[in-house]
Amino acid sequence: MAPSLEYYEEISHGALPIKSIPTKINGVEAVAGLQLDQTEKHDQVLKTFRAFIADQCQQFGGGHPGGAMGMAAIGIALYKYVMKYSPSNPSYFNRDRFVLSNGHTCLFQYLFMHLAGFKSLTVEQLKSYHSDRYDSLCPGHPEIENEGIEVTTGPLGQGVANAVGLAMATKHLGAVYNKPGHTVIDNMTWCMIGDACLQEGVGLEAVSLAGHWKLNNLAILYDNNNITCDGSADVACTENVNDKMRACGWNTIDVYDGDHNVTGIVQALLTARISQKPTFINIRTIIGIGSAASNSPKAHGAALGVEDIASLKKAWGLDPEQHFVIPDEVYNFFDDIVPRGRQLEADWSKTIDGYSNQYPELAAEYKLRVSGKMPLDWTKFIPSKEQLPTAPTSSRKSAGIVCNPLAENMSNFLIGTADLTPSVNMTYKKQVDFQSPDFVAACGMTGDYTGRYIHYGIREHAMCSISNGLVAFNKGTFLPVTSTFFMFYIYAAPAVRMAALQGLQQIHIATHDSIGTGEDGPTHQPIALPALYRSMPNVLYIRPCDGEEVAGAFVAAITATSTPTIISLSRQNLTQYPQHSSRDGVQKGAYTFIEEEDFDLTLLSTGSEMGFTVQTKELLQKEYNITARVVSFPCQRLFEQQSREYKESVLRYKSGKPVVAIEAYAPNGWERYADAAYSMKSFGKSLPGPVTYKYFGFEPKVMAPKISEFVQEVQREGIQSLRGEFRDLNGTMGYGVQH
Amino acid sequence: MAPSLEYYEEISHGALPIKSIPTKINGVEAVAGLQLDQTEKHDQVLKTFRAFIADQCQQFGGGHPGGAMGMAAIGIALYKYVMKYSPSNPSYFNRDRFVLSNGHTCLFQYLFMHLAGFKSLTVEQLKSYHSDRYDSLCPGHPEIENEGIEVTTGPLGQGVANAVGLAMATKHLGAVYNKPGHTVIDNMTWCMIGDACLQEGVGLEAVSLAGHWKLNNLAILYDNNNITCDGSADVACTENVNDKMRACGWNTIDVYDGDHNVTGIVQALLTARISQKPTFINIRTIIGIGSAASNSPKAHGAALGVEDIASLKKAWGLDPEQHFVIPDEVYNFFDDIVPRGRQLEADWSKTIDGYSNQYPELAAEYKLRVSGKMPLDWTKFIPSKEQLPTAPTSSRKSAGIVCNPLAENMSNFLIGTADLTPSVNMTYKKQVDFQSPDFVAACGMTGDYTGRYIHYGIREHAMCSISNGLVAFNKGTFLPVTSTFFMFYIYAAPAVRMAALQGLQQIHIATHDSIGTGEDGPTHQPIALPALYRSMPNVLYIRPCDGEEVAGAFVAAITATSTPTIISLSRQNLTQYPQHSSRDGVQKGAYTFIEEEDFDLTLLSTGSEMGFTVQTKELLQKEYNITARVVSFPCQRLFEQQSREYKESVLRYKSGKPVVAIEAYAPNGWERYADAAYSMKSFGKSLPGPVTYKYFGFEPKVMAPKISEFVQEVQREGIQSLRGEFRDLNGTMGYGVQH
């Protein structure tokens, strides 16, 4: 490190003086190339960068210039001096992770990546921002599919939680695999945010957890320009954010001239690297600096205008007639990044070699983890049908029976819960909690970073957004499991969606589904939520009817390596159907549960309503002389992937016999497969589970006559009469809370 | 007030000594009946209360006893001494509002309401908790339908935001209607919370806003028992909560012996009443106090057991053989509440009389507001079709044209935005912002509590949960409007659901819907969200296709006085169809847009895809000799409410001609009405809006041949062949982000 640094006098509030910061951290240079006389060079980079951003937005008259322009000095500090990464190999495993939580400022990231030498981001690509090019690598928010992007951000606040997940990943892998003298993983996570990420609840949930876990390998860089769309940010937020962060267990550092003070930002970043807590760096910047729209919402989400950009360039001594100009000196300034990155990789490879010699078994497992492969054959941990209980068992209990051995033995499984440990049955043998190693709870609980059981607190949204970060760290290295009541996955829906969009595998254990959950009442009884997850692209919503199907659901979830799966489970005991249920059937989404040669109708059902369905079938036969076949239909999306022939073999439309869906949810979506539904169209009610079912007409003696009537009508009028007349058979629907 | 109070020496940290608290606040006694020698009486109430709660959970072996038992002393302070309410008229307008945000402790509220004299809550009713009685007034979480319950809580965190809404309601009405010497409204809002409400993001969002707005008529009572389901609360939360609250602009008070120190709690509550900020009262209690399970998660969500309860009663000198015992002395202790409440009402009526004499016009309007009636005839502010633009106009702009005059003139309209003022077009003439009157933003913005334009910041969930509180204050007094991009209503979904469950009217302006929003990319383009809101009971999701339909959407939303409505709007300009579109049609959910005598198929569409649909109809005619009629289908729920005859007249199934739905969302739900859909099955893509449509095959020249092929197949195979074969016609589906 250049000794000249200690002469710098601008010390940011809370940051250590440069000379107090170790020149090496874990044996590696902490900062490279920072010298006393760089101010002019920085200035040239800042001007070039800002003018380029303005040009990018101007060419198609849209985009978000202001934030990216304001953050330019932060970018120099990060990309040139502090962040450890390798542009020629963006997936270098021990790279620092960078999350742009204020994703609309994506041009910041794209342009610095270009300057740093990420090959795919050519000037032509930079110009494709907001263009009609299908192959653009510069979408309006960063997308994980593109080289060098760690995670897709967009909807605000979640990036903070993603960053917490990324930092946890490092802490956990380091605790498990690092050995004295062999640091195989120790990267930092840098999370860039704007005002919104500190206003959105999910960001605040994640902040609280990062402080609790003492994730000192995490730093938030707050682009504090005090401007949001509505005006100055204080229009809706006047809290003392530093005090708040400190109250949450964070180290805080102020940087006042964040527009130019590259060295001050470097100091702050280096202080973060050696902090004992996560670090919050509060950097004052000016949005759209240099523009006439600077320091106003106008600079946020619109092009600045030709004249404004010309005058801005003139003021900076740039040629207003020229666009997208990057002088050689600016490129040269970043010339050392690629070789430095290669050196980092080479050093790390050497570290891994030494580690492999000394700890061959651990290193072999580590390499599997790095490669994204399961450390063991998981199939052997899934119990066979014979090993499952035959007595009535709740499917949440079945989920425990299936998942606990996986959790115990598979080092990639991270089990989390939003404070429902006693309800979700996810605890396992030899469980260690993920906690800071010096932590002792009032109740005596302890843990350390090797722990794979995560207490997320009552923070469902952060739980799932953090899980996204855990997976994004390196696809396949972790398989996070989250757990809470199904209803509360409505809080987490924005995160489940982002997982689906990014192809991030995880398993969500959603217990207490349907009105069967009982006494907690309508606020806890999901009605419409399945319709969301069944229609959401790339999500498997699986609702198994017994232990065998629960096993099948886990097989499907583990097999779907680029898909989040929600396994929807009962609170109450369910009849087990070892004669009928099939884990292989689950893989196909639906399958024939009880076949009949000659039949009058097909009943299809899922989860905890299967019991009513089978009983209703029996009653229909006995009392109404109606023969029903039964289909178990745990997952619509998996069924959609089957062949036309298979679908027909299950639903047997060609028979001309009607199909009735039985499920205590809103019927929406079953219209694709059935002619009628016995379902719910109101919210639920607070009653004991079995009584709730009864209240809403889920009783064979109530269901059978309704279905019989329908079958007779079809026999009378012909199956064709049903077109455009999907029938809601549950006459008790609407008994619930009505207005 | 009893002078003896000042002798009390237990002063809670941060609370004023009793003698420093004014005996009267706004001319009314601040506390009634608190005397020096009450400790024994309190003790008897506490024991009686706690034993009763234990009995309630024991009878059916379930429920949540621990929290309610721990909070007993808080209940005495509130219900006996400080809270202003009238059990004989629970809807007395100027009552203090009480929100039980930790709703699982509902027995706390039910039993104190019983003791205070709420007639409907008999002992028999108290015993119906967790019973199979359909008419129980004691559901597992408090429900707004029941007398004396201000708001339905359940999913945690939202109660805090509801309470913020309730407090805002008072501030606003007070600022508009109170006059010197005539305080017609000045109630407090007391919000009881547990740990979860401080962990959930929505609670934290609301806390930040309450501090910003200086809602000094709001107090949070934190039942700090440091126990959650997973163990001690510090297992997942070790922040300094008082510091955090102070950083957010709150006054904080500690009460250390919250199990017994009724006077200390009273002091804290009275201090809150005269604070200049919202007040956070951090009350240490012991969950399940007296039980062997006390201070452990076991006391949270299960009955304590017969033996434990017997031993608890013995220790307290109660008869273990007796259950549900409330001695006369305990009833007598609360005897003054009903007459005190009547007196409050009488005083208030007198105030209103005096006010009516001096300010007759204002009083007349106020009385309308109190009665829940609109202050003016709103229909006159809705522009006629002739007044609407005929040039292409985005539907978000149309929404502004329709809503702005309503906002300007209707004093019950409260317009809010989650920091998207420049995008959602909801600003209006003579707008005043809702702000603390002493507030001046850095950008110069000011406001006061009369303001009806609310900057919620980037906090969608709090925005909608707060709106629920605003409506719950008194149904019909306010009609909150919220606004943000449609995609971000996934963050607010838990709150929209609670509004639907409670029948709380509001209008959600959801702009930038569908892939048409363009460059921001897939993170901002909703695909599955409509399926959630279309299946959610008691929600109107309306997607108008032009300005006339936007007017119709507002008419429907304002008419639906017990229903939240989401109006889904385009970012981009849309062709206007004054020849075809109909506001009356919107009221029926769907209507014939373009009729044809002889036709080959029916096309149905919504919103911004109507333009493609009409163009495709024309192309089908011209190039394929296929005649299509067109149906506009802005709202599935409204259509469901129509007669079978009307439905047939719109969709004309009996013709035997196929129906094709065209919408750039997931097809789920259209299967009820259509035989095929041209829709989206993947997430979107970052491209300019028109190019995104093109990328996903939403172009007449791509759509027409696909639809023509389908029509020919139906003509060949017969309409019956379609059963069980719902067709996804968009072959380009799945071009998007795939894994």
HADDOCK unambig.tbl for C-alpha pairs under 7 A between the chains (distance, minus, plus):
assign (segid A and resid 130 and name CA) (segid B and resid 519 and name CA) 5.97 0.50 0.50
assign (segid A and resid 130 and name CA) (segid B and resid 687 and name CA) 6.28 0.50 0.50
assign (segid A and resid 130 and name CA) (segid B and resid 688 and name CA) 6.35 0.50 0.50
assign (segid A and resid 131 and name CA) (segid B and resid 687 and name CA) 6.74 0.50 0.50
assign (segid A and resid 131 and name CA) (segid B and resid 688 and name CA) 6.89 0.50 0.50
assign (segid A and resid 132 and name CA) (segid B and resid 687 and name CA) 5.86 0.50 0.50
assign (segid A and resid 132 and name CA) (segid B and resid 688 and name CA) 6.38 0.50 0.50
assign (segid A and resid 132 and name CA) (segid B and resid 691 and name CA) 6.26 0.50 0.50
assign (segid A and resid 139 and name CA) (segid B and resid 521 and name CA) 6.65 0.50 0.50
assign (segid A and resid 139 and name CA) (segid B and resid 686 and name CA) 5.32 0.50 0.50
assign (segid A and resid 140 and name CA) (segid B and resid 519 and name CA) 5.48 0.50 0.50
assign (segid A and resid 140 and name CA) (segid B and resid 520 and name CA) 4.52 0.50 0.50
assign (segid A and resid 140 and name CA) (segid B and resid 521 and name CA) 5.81 0.50 0.50
assign (segid A and resid 140 and name CA) (segid B and resid 686 and name CA) 6.13 0.50 0.50
assign (segid A and resid 141 and name CA) (segid B and resid 520 and name CA) 6.33 0.50 0.50
assign (segid A and resid 141 and name CA) (segid B and resid 521 and name CA) 6.81 0.50 0.50
assign (segid A and resid 154 and name CA) (segid B and resid 523 and name CA) 5.47 0.50 0.50
assign (segid A and resid 154 and name CA) (segid B and resid 524 and name CA) 6.98 0.50 0.50
assign (segid A and resid 155 and name CA) (segid B and resid 523 and name CA) 6.57 0.50 0.50
assign (segid A and resid 196 and name CA) (segid B and resid 458 and name CA) 5.42 0.50 0.50
assign (segid A and resid 199 and name CA) (segid B and resid 205 and name CA) 6.30 0.50 0.50
assign (segid A and resid 199 and name CA) (segid B and resid 458 and name CA) 5.81 0.50 0.50
assign (segid A and resid 199 and name CA) (segid B and resid 459 and name CA) 6.12 0.50 0.50
assign (segid A and resid 200 and name CA) (segid B and resid 205 and name CA) 6.57 0.50 0.50
assign (segid A and resid 200 and name CA) (segid B and resid 458 and name CA) 6.01 0.50 0.50
assign (segid A and resid 200 and name CA) (segid B and resid 459 and name CA) 5.16 0.50 0.50
assign (segid A and resid 201 and name CA) (segid B and resid 201 and name CA) 3.45 0.50 0.50
assign (segid A and resid 201 and name CA) (segid B and resid 202 and name CA) 5.40 0.50 0.50
assign (segid A and resid 201 and name CA) (segid B and resid 204 and name CA) 6.20 0.50 0.50
assign (segid A and resid 201 and name CA) (segid B and resid 205 and name CA) 5.57 0.50 0.50
assign (segid A and resid 202 and name CA) (segid B and resid 201 and name CA) 5.40 0.50 0.50
assign (segid A and resid 204 and name CA) (segid B and resid 201 and name CA) 6.18 0.50 0.50
assign (segid A and resid 205 and name CA) (segid B and resid 199 and name CA) 6.32 0.50 0.50
assign (segid A and resid 205 and name CA) (segid B and resid 200 and name CA) 6.57 0.50 0.50
assign (segid A and resid 205 and name CA) (segid B and resid 201 and name CA) 5.57 0.50 0.50
assign (segid A and resid 208 and name CA) (segid B and resid 237 and name CA) 6.91 0.50 0.50
assign (segid A and resid 208 and name CA) (segid B and resid 239 and name CA) 6.83 0.50 0.50
assign (segid A and resid 209 and name CA) (segid B and resid 236 and name CA) 6.90 0.50 0.50
assign (segid A and resid 209 and name CA) (segid B and resid 237 and name CA) 6.87 0.50 0.50
assign (segid A and resid 212 and name CA) (segid B and resid 236 and name CA) 6.82 0.50 0.50
assign (segid A and resid 212 and name CA) (segid B and resid 237 and name CA) 6.00 0.50 0.50
assign (segid A and resid 212 and name CA) (segid B and resid 238 and name CA) 5.59 0.50 0.50
assign (segid A and resid 212 and name CA) (segid B and resid 239 and name CA) 6.95 0.50 0.50
assign (segid A and resid 228 and name CA) (segid B and resid 419 and name CA) 6.97 0.50 0.50
assign (segid A and resid 229 and name CA) (segid B and resid 419 and name CA) 5.62 0.50 0.50
assign (segid A and resid 229 and name CA) (segid B and resid 420 and name CA) 5.83 0.50 0.50
assign (segid A and resid 229 and name CA) (segid B and resid 421 and name CA) 6.74 0.50 0.50
assign (segid A and resid 229 and name CA) (segid B and resid 422 and name CA) 6.77 0.50 0.50
assign (segid A and resid 230 and name CA) (segid B and resid 419 and name CA) 5.26 0.50 0.50
assign (segid A and resid 230 and name CA) (segid B and resid 420 and name CA) 6.35 0.50 0.50
assign (segid A and resid 230 and name CA) (segid B and resid 421 and name CA) 5.56 0.50 0.50
assign (segid A and resid 231 and name CA) (segid B and resid 443 and name CA) 6.22 0.50 0.50
assign (segid A and resid 232 and name CA) (segid B and resid 441 and name CA) 6.65 0.50 0.50
assign (segid A and resid 232 and name CA) (segid B and resid 442 and name CA) 5.84 0.50 0.50
assign (segid A and resid 232 and name CA) (segid B and resid 443 and name CA) 5.24 0.50 0.50
assign (segid A and resid 234 and name CA) (segid B and resid 441 and name CA) 5.81 0.50 0.50
assign (segid A and resid 234 and name CA) (segid B and resid 442 and name CA) 6.83 0.50 0.50
assign (segid A and resid 235 and name CA) (segid B and resid 441 and name CA) 5.65 0.50 0.50
assign (segid A and resid 235 and name CA) (segid B and resid 455 and name CA) 6.84 0.50 0.50
assign (segid A and resid 236 and name CA) (segid B and resid 209 and name CA) 6.90 0.50 0.50
assign (segid A and resid 236 and name CA) (segid B and resid 212 and name CA) 6.82 0.50 0.50
assign (segid A and resid 236 and name CA) (segid B and resid 455 and name CA) 5.76 0.50 0.50
assign (segid A and resid 236 and name CA) (segid B and resid 456 and name CA) 5.97 0.50 0.50
assign (segid A and resid 236 and name CA) (segid B and resid 457 and name CA) 4.97 0.50 0.50
assign (segid A and resid 237 and name CA) (segid B and resid 208 and name CA) 6.90 0.50 0.50
assign (segid A and resid 237 and name CA) (segid B and resid 209 and name CA) 6.87 0.50 0.50
assign (segid A and resid 237 and name CA) (segid B and resid 212 and name CA) 6.00 0.50 0.50
assign (segid A and resid 238 and name CA) (segid B and resid 212 and name CA) 5.57 0.50 0.50
assign (segid A and resid 239 and name CA) (segid B and resid 208 and name CA) 6.83 0.50 0.50
assign (segid A and resid 239 and name CA) (segid B and resid 212 and name CA) 6.95 0.50 0.50
assign (segid A and resid 239 and name CA) (segid B and resid 247 and name CA) 5.60 0.50 0.50
assign (segid A and resid 239 and name CA) (segid B and resid 248 and name CA) 4.48 0.50 0.50
assign (segid A and resid 239 and name CA) (segid B and resid 249 and name CA) 6.18 0.50 0.50
assign (segid A and resid 240 and name CA) (segid B and resid 247 and name CA) 4.90 0.50 0.50
assign (segid A and resid 240 and name CA) (segid B and resid 248 and name CA) 6.40 0.50 0.50
assign (segid A and resid 241 and name CA) (segid B and resid 247 and name CA) 6.91 0.50 0.50
assign (segid A and resid 243 and name CA) (segid B and resid 244 and name CA) 7.00 0.50 0.50
assign (segid A and resid 243 and name CA) (segid B and resid 247 and name CA) 5.61 0.50 0.50
assign (segid A and resid 244 and name CA) (segid B and resid 243 and name CA) 7.00 0.50 0.50
assign (segid A and resid 244 and name CA) (segid B and resid 244 and name CA) 4.82 0.50 0.50
assign (segid A and resid 244 and name CA) (segid B and resid 247 and name CA) 5.32 0.50 0.50
assign (segid A and resid 247 and name CA) (segid B and resid 239 and name CA) 5.60 0.50 0.50
assign (segid A and resid 247 and name CA) (segid B and resid 240 and name CA) 4.88 0.50 0.50
assign (segid A and resid 247 and name CA) (segid B and resid 241 and name CA) 6.91 0.50 0.50
assign (segid A and resid 247 and name CA) (segid B and resid 243 and name CA) 5.63 0.50 0.50
assign (segid A and resid 247 and name CA) (segid B and resid 244 and name CA) 5.32 0.50 0.50
assign (segid A and resid 248 and name CA) (segid B and resid 239 and name CA) 4.48 0.50 0.50
assign (segid A and resid 248 and name CA) (segid B and resid 240 and name CA) 6.41 0.50 0.50
assign (segid A and resid 249 and name CA) (segid B and resid 239 and name CA) 6.18 0.50 0.50
assign (segid A and resid 419 and name CA) (segid B and resid 228 and name CA) 6.98 0.50 0.50
assign (segid A and resid 419 and name CA) (segid B and resid 229 and name CA) 5.62 0.50 0.50
assign (segid A and resid 419 and name CA) (segid B and resid 230 and name CA) 5.27 0.50 0.50
assign (segid A and resid 420 and name CA) (segid B and resid 229 and name CA) 5.83 0.50 0.50
assign (segid A and resid 420 and name CA) (segid B and resid 230 and name CA) 6.35 0.50 0.50
assign (segid A and resid 421 and name CA) (segid B and resid 229 and name CA) 6.74 0.50 0.50
assign (segid A and resid 421 and name CA) (segid B and resid 230 and name CA) 5.56 0.50 0.50
assign (segid A and resid 422 and name CA) (segid B and resid 229 and name CA) 6.78 0.50 0.50
assign (segid A and resid 441 and name CA) (segid B and resid 232 and name CA) 6.66 0.50 0.50
assign (segid A and resid 441 and name CA) (segid B and resid 234 and name CA) 5.82 0.50 0.50
assign (segid A and resid 441 and name CA) (segid B and resid 235 and name CA) 5.65 0.50 0.50
assign (segid A and resid 442 and name CA) (segid B and resid 232 and name CA) 5.84 0.50 0.50
assign (segid A and resid 442 and name CA) (segid B and resid 234 and name CA) 6.84 0.50 0.50
assign (segid A and resid 443 and name CA) (segid B and resid 231 and name CA) 6.22 0.50 0.50
assign (segid A and resid 443 and name CA) (segid B and resid 232 and name CA) 5.25 0.50 0.50
assign (segid A and resid 455 and name CA) (segid B and resid 235 and name CA) 6.85 0.50 0.50
assign (segid A and resid 455 and name CA) (segid B and resid 236 and name CA) 5.77 0.50 0.50
assign (segid A and resid 456 and name CA) (segid B and resid 236 and name CA) 5.98 0.50 0.50
assign (segid A and resid 457 and name CA) (segid B and resid 199 and name CA) 7.00 0.50 0.50
assign (segid A and resid 457 and name CA) (segid B and resid 236 and name CA) 4.97 0.50 0.50
assign (segid A and resid 458 and name CA) (segid B and resid 196 and name CA) 5.42 0.50 0.50
assign (segid A and resid 458 and name CA) (segid B and resid 199 and name CA) 5.82 0.50 0.50
assign (segid A and resid 458 and name CA) (segid B and resid 200 and name CA) 6.00 0.50 0.50
assign (segid A and resid 459 and name CA) (segid B and resid 199 and name CA) 6.13 0.50 0.50
assign (segid A and resid 459 and name CA) (segid B and resid 200 and name CA) 5.15 0.50 0.50
assign (segid A and resid 490 and name CA) (segid B and resid 493 and name CA) 6.83 0.50 0.50
assign (segid A and resid 490 and name CA) (segid B and resid 494 and name CA) 6.02 0.50 0.50
assign (segid A and resid 491 and name CA) (segid B and resid 494 and name CA) 6.15 0.50 0.50
assign (segid A and resid 493 and name CA) (segid B and resid 490 and name CA) 6.82 0.50 0.50
assign (segid A and resid 494 and name CA) (segid B and resid 490 and name CA) 6.01 0.50 0.50
assign (segid A and resid 494 and name CA) (segid B and resid 491 and name CA) 6.14 0.50 0.50
assign (segid A and resid 501 and name CA) (segid B and resid 683 and name CA) 6.66 0.50 0.50
assign (segid A and resid 503 and name CA) (segid B and resid 739 and name CA) 5.72 0.50 0.50
assign (segid A and resid 519 and name CA) (segid B and resid 130 and name CA) 5.99 0.50 0.50
assign (segid A and resid 519 and name CA) (segid B and resid 140 and name CA) 5.45 0.50 0.50
assign (segid A and resid 520 and name CA) (segid B and resid 140 and name CA) 4.52 0.50 0.50
assign (segid A and resid 520 and name CA) (segid B and resid 141 and name CA) 6.30 0.50 0.50
assign (segid A and resid 521 and name CA) (segid B and resid 139 and name CA) 6.64 0.50 0.50
assign (segid A and resid 521 and name CA) (segid B and resid 140 and name CA) 5.78 0.50 0.50
assign (segid A and resid 521 and name CA) (segid B and resid 141 and name CA) 6.78 0.50 0.50
assign (segid A and resid 523 and name CA) (segid B and resid 154 and name CA) 5.49 0.50 0.50
assign (segid A and resid 523 and name CA) (segid B and resid 155 and name CA) 6.57 0.50 0.50
assign (segid A and resid 524 and name CA) (segid B and resid 154 and name CA) 6.98 0.50 0.50
assign (segid A and resid 528 and name CA) (segid B and resid 532 and name CA) 6.04 0.50 0.50
assign (segid A and resid 528 and name CA) (segid B and resid 535 and name CA) 5.34 0.50 0.50
assign (segid A and resid 528 and name CA) (segid B and resid 536 and name CA) 4.88 0.50 0.50
assign (segid A and resid 529 and name CA) (segid B and resid 532 and name CA) 6.42 0.50 0.50
assign (segid A and resid 531 and name CA) (segid B and resid 531 and name CA) 6.00 0.50 0.50
assign (segid A and resid 531 and name CA) (segid B and resid 532 and name CA) 5.70 0.50 0.50
assign (segid A and resid 531 and name CA) (segid B and resid 535 and name CA) 6.83 0.50 0.50
assign (segid A and resid 532 and name CA) (segid B and resid 528 and name CA) 6.04 0.50 0.50
assign (segid A and resid 532 and name CA) (segid B and resid 529 and name CA) 6.42 0.50 0.50
assign (segid A and resid 532 and name CA) (segid B and resid 531 and name CA) 5.70 0.50 0.50
assign (segid A and resid 532 and name CA) (segid B and resid 532 and name CA) 4.63 0.50 0.50
assign (segid A and resid 535 and name CA) (segid B and resid 528 and name CA) 5.35 0.50 0.50
assign (segid A and resid 535 and name CA) (segid B and resid 531 and name CA) 6.82 0.50 0.50
assign (segid A and resid 535 and name CA) (segid B and resid 666 and name CA) 6.10 0.50 0.50
assign (segid A and resid 535 and name CA) (segid B and resid 668 and name CA) 5.99 0.50 0.50
assign (segid A and resid 536 and name CA) (segid B and resid 528 and name CA) 4.89 0.50 0.50
assign (segid A and resid 537 and name CA) (segid B and resid 681 and name CA) 6.17 0.50 0.50
assign (segid A and resid 537 and name CA) (segid B and resid 682 and name CA) 5.36 0.50 0.50
assign (segid A and resid 537 and name CA) (segid B and resid 683 and name CA) 6.46 0.50 0.50
assign (segid A and resid 562 and name CA) (segid B and resid 739 and name CA) 5.88 0.50 0.50
assign (segid A and resid 653 and name CA) (segid B and resid 724 and name CA) 6.17 0.50 0.50
assign (segid A and resid 666 and name CA) (segid B and resid 535 and name CA) 6.12 0.50 0.50
assign (segid A and resid 668 and name CA) (segid B and resid 535 and name CA) 6.00 0.50 0.50
assign (segid A and resid 668 and name CA) (segid B and resid 669 and name CA) 5.25 0.50 0.50
assign (segid A and resid 669 and name CA) (segid B and resid 668 and name CA) 5.23 0.50 0.50
assign (segid A and resid 669 and name CA) (segid B and resid 669 and name CA) 5.20 0.50 0.50
assign (segid A and resid 671 and name CA) (segid B and resid 671 and name CA) 5.33 0.50 0.50
assign (segid A and resid 671 and name CA) (segid B and resid 672 and name CA) 5.36 0.50 0.50
assign (segid A and resid 672 and name CA) (segid B and resid 671 and name CA) 5.36 0.50 0.50
assign (segid A and resid 672 and name CA) (segid B and resid 724 and name CA) 6.65 0.50 0.50
assign (segid A and resid 672 and name CA) (segid B and resid 726 and name CA) 6.09 0.50 0.50
assign (segid A and resid 673 and name CA) (segid B and resid 724 and name CA) 5.75 0.50 0.50
assign (segid A and resid 681 and name CA) (segid B and resid 537 and name CA) 6.16 0.50 0.50
assign (segid A and resid 682 and name CA) (segid B and resid 537 and name CA) 5.37 0.50 0.50
assign (segid A and resid 683 and name CA) (segid B and resid 501 and name CA) 6.67 0.50 0.50
assign (segid A and resid 683 and name CA) (segid B and resid 537 and name CA) 6.47 0.50 0.50
assign (segid A and resid 686 and name CA) (segid B and resid 139 and name CA) 5.30 0.50 0.50
assign (segid A and resid 686 and name CA) (segid B and resid 140 and name CA) 6.09 0.50 0.50
assign (segid A and resid 687 and name CA) (segid B and resid 130 and name CA) 6.26 0.50 0.50
assign (segid A and resid 687 and name CA) (segid B and resid 131 and name CA) 6.75 0.50 0.50
assign (segid A and resid 687 and name CA) (segid B and resid 132 and name CA) 5.84 0.50 0.50
assign (segid A and resid 688 and name CA) (segid B and resid 130 and name CA) 6.33 0.50 0.50
assign (segid A and resid 688 and name CA) (segid B and resid 131 and name CA) 6.90 0.50 0.50
assign (segid A and resid 688 and name CA) (segid B and resid 132 and name CA) 6.39 0.50 0.50
assign (segid A and resid 691 and name CA) (segid B and resid 132 and name CA) 6.25 0.50 0.50
assign (segid A and resid 720 and name CA) (segid B and resid 720 and name CA) 6.22 0.50 0.50
assign (segid A and resid 723 and name CA) (segid B and resid 653 and name CA) 6.98 0.50 0.50
assign (segid A and resid 724 and name CA) (segid B and resid 653 and name CA) 6.15 0.50 0.50
assign (segid A and resid 724 and name CA) (segid B and resid 672 and name CA) 6.63 0.50 0.50
assign (segid A and resid 724 and name CA) (segid B and resid 673 and name CA) 5.73 0.50 0.50
assign (segid A and resid 726 and name CA) (segid B and resid 672 and name CA) 6.07 0.50 0.50
assign (segid A and resid 737 and name CA) (segid B and resid 501 and name CA) 6.95 0.50 0.50
assign (segid A and resid 739 and name CA) (segid B and resid 503 and name CA) 5.77 0.50 0.50
assign (segid A and resid 739 and name CA) (segid B and resid 562 and name CA) 5.88 0.50 0.50
